[in-house]
């Protein structure tokens, strides 16, 4: 049986290339089937999309001790790299401005229609042959969604170009101001946040419901609400909400992670935190504020360029592309990363139930602890994999207690003046993921040097939360210290006084939402969740990207 002492990570000599731990999308060990059906299909889908832009970079993934490591590296054929480079920037200039419109016209309707069908499908009526054929087909569909996602990654270039243009024209003191011109667009996660708020207003208006929410921990709320007529009526409203927005979890790429639609503890906890708040915390107010700021910044640029027709036309061109493309940071995560993966989980659980009925595994959920080849073996031959499942569970449990290195292998040399800057790698690795070289020289032990995500300064009590379930303990005004955030975390931004995230860049979800909620945020802290303790008073300087491990006046 695997123990913590058995777990080691490869050295640079043992692992060629440069690999980054994808803590943003998979902060915990991935179940084996997720490694094959989500992680591997993602690499193939991304690489297919990148080739259509003649991008010389391919995507690779690797599970190391069940942790998800990702690499973007040159195509292995140097001749192919040279060939693509001759066309690359021209393809980017031609294709990137169209991505947002392609999403709206083609990809979103295709994905939304498929999601609508899968969330209500009854797989129990399929024969074994039909179910297993659909398993193959669903795996291909997962890769197709990642292929679309691979295109959307390039949409970040539009946002980066507009922000760079804003900086060049306005020269703002705040390094995040240029990114605020991208925000205030309607997205599906905005609808999800508003829906939770509306449910909280229903509960707040009822003394009985308010009492139930006040007296019970989120894990006990569903059972408590089931005991009264008012509670059952509220749960019916919640069920309707979850059918639209409950296909989400905080582990994102792990099929084994239980989503809201199966366990509503997290949304119930969010509602409980919203109930005491007055109407000034309404997410609609925050959203409208972001819209107004975007319009103000847009007007500022237009005024500055009023006498320069060519530059003004260039701004309008960049703005048109970005206003379609940038909201995809949120919307693609809702439809692909979240809903798409959770719906795949729903189908895979049906496969697991069928295999459990045939004696290959003990329970339906045990299917997540098999690799793809083992699932196919069980489908075809009825092989008993119960012992394998037990060993894998112990292995993942041991791996969950280690801290994986942020990077493995050999980092590329730092860029030199005059080096070619790949717009795709700049947008994805630097501005989205916030990957940067480690600091050199002696470091101030009281300072975490991160990335400026959202402006402002906040001194307050920290709460370290490594999951949405833990985030349910966040008190109003506390500083939320987390590994990452994705769309399901949006309600927590209405509660937090500031945010510190281990991963992410200025165009990451965490930075975007913090700016829309007008709270300071430092992202890319790398090890903030390790260096900061719950209850510690810290100071977050979101304008300069600094976190001070004490209270101080700046």
Phi, psi and omega in degrees: 000136181291133175239171180301324181294340180278348190269124175219154179253145185293149175280171179299328179290331182274339185233101178296152176090190183230121187235134180247133176291121182274073180292337181296320185252343181214074185288345180237169181303138179273137173298148185308315184294329176295327179297324181274317188271339179248303185297311183289321178293329177298313181299317181293317180296315178300314184296320177300315181294317182299326180296330182289343176262008187057031178290130181282001184259140173243160181254137176226151177228157181207132174266120180240113188054036177073004175268145187272113176248139184236145176224134167250115187220163182298149174308139186294344180261109182302327178295320178294322177300313180298319181296314181293320182300331180290341183242349193302301186295327176295319178294320178298312181299325183280318191266325186300316181299345183265354188298313182300320180288326176295321177299310183295321186274326190240302190289314182300312178302320179297312183289319181295318179297318179294317178299318179301318181291318185288330185287345178245001185293142177256099184282346182294339182277350180283143172289167177304316181297318180293319181296316183287329174293322179292330176302315177297315184293320179294324177297319177294324179294323178299316178297323180295321177295321178292330174298315176298315178303321179300324174294318184295331175304325180288340179296337177300334180298323179298315179295318179297319181295318179294318180295319178297320179297316179301314179301317183293330182271315190264330184053057183289152175287327181277118182292346180265352186299322182296338180269345178287343177287348181271349194258183180078031175252144181291132178224166179295321175299332174298317177300319181297317180294319179295323180296319177295319179297317179299320177296323179293327179290325176297314180294320182296327182285349182249115178304324181293313180293321178301318179296316181298314180295326182287329188266352187235144173292149181309326181291343182254358187292319182300313180297321179293320180292331180292349186272354181225159180296317179295321179294318180293323177296322178293319179297327177295320176295319179297319179300318178297319177298314184293330178296331177270321192235005185269006181271066185203151175210174184264354177270348172060288188269007183256113178299336182281348183285135184279123182274172181302322185297335179267329179220103187277018182304317184292310177296326176296321177295321176298317179298319179300321180288330180285327190306314181290346184285146177276177189292348179289345179270004180306125179303335178297322178295316179298317181296314180297327177295319178295320177299314182297320179294318178301316180295324177294316180293323178296317179296325180297317179293315182298323178293320181293334183254014185302331182260011181231088187299322183292315180291323178296320178296320177296319177299314182297324178295313179294320182293320179299316179293317185290326183290339172273321190276319190294322177300344178295339175305322179270314188291321180295324179296324179294313188274331185253293185301323184263287186298318181299315181291319181293323177293325174297319176302316181302317179291316182298325176297324177295321175298317179299318178298321179294318179292325177295321178295336179266359175089008180283330177220166185280318181227163181300322182291344178294342181300331183293342183267006174257154170275164183306315182297328179285324175297315179297323176297316179295322177299313187281323191240353181070024183299140178277114181250020184299317180295322178298317180299315181300317180294321181293321179299317179295322180295314179294324178298316178296317181295331182292346182260006176254159176256109182289145176297146179293326179225151176227157180087208185245114178297147176293156179297149180298146181295147179251155177307132180092350178294151176294130177256112179287118183298328179291311181294323177298315182291315186281307187281323183270304188279329178272304185274340178073023180287128181215158180295150179296149181295150179257154175079185182288136183251147176292120183294344180262007185235134167253120182263103182247214181244133177295115183255317180211134190288160177120166180234135179219127171251127183191183181275131182273148170227118179276123181229121183257003178204165177295328178297316177294327180295342176296344178271357181298129178265154183304125177089352178289158177272117181278120178249116190221168176284318181195170168224152174222177188313324179297345182275354188308316181303333182291337181288339176283344182260321186289147173275335177194169182225140171233124182236139180298322185236162176118152176244192185294340178254016178282164179304314183301314180294318180302308185290322178300319178295321181291330178270000177058044174239146180297146177211136169243123179248170180064033180287347178071297185232029180302321181291343177267323185274339182257140180249144175301133181095347180284139176272123183229167177238125181253120176252091183287342179286323183251358176077030182244143172237120179262132186276037175199177176270128178208158178264126181247000000 
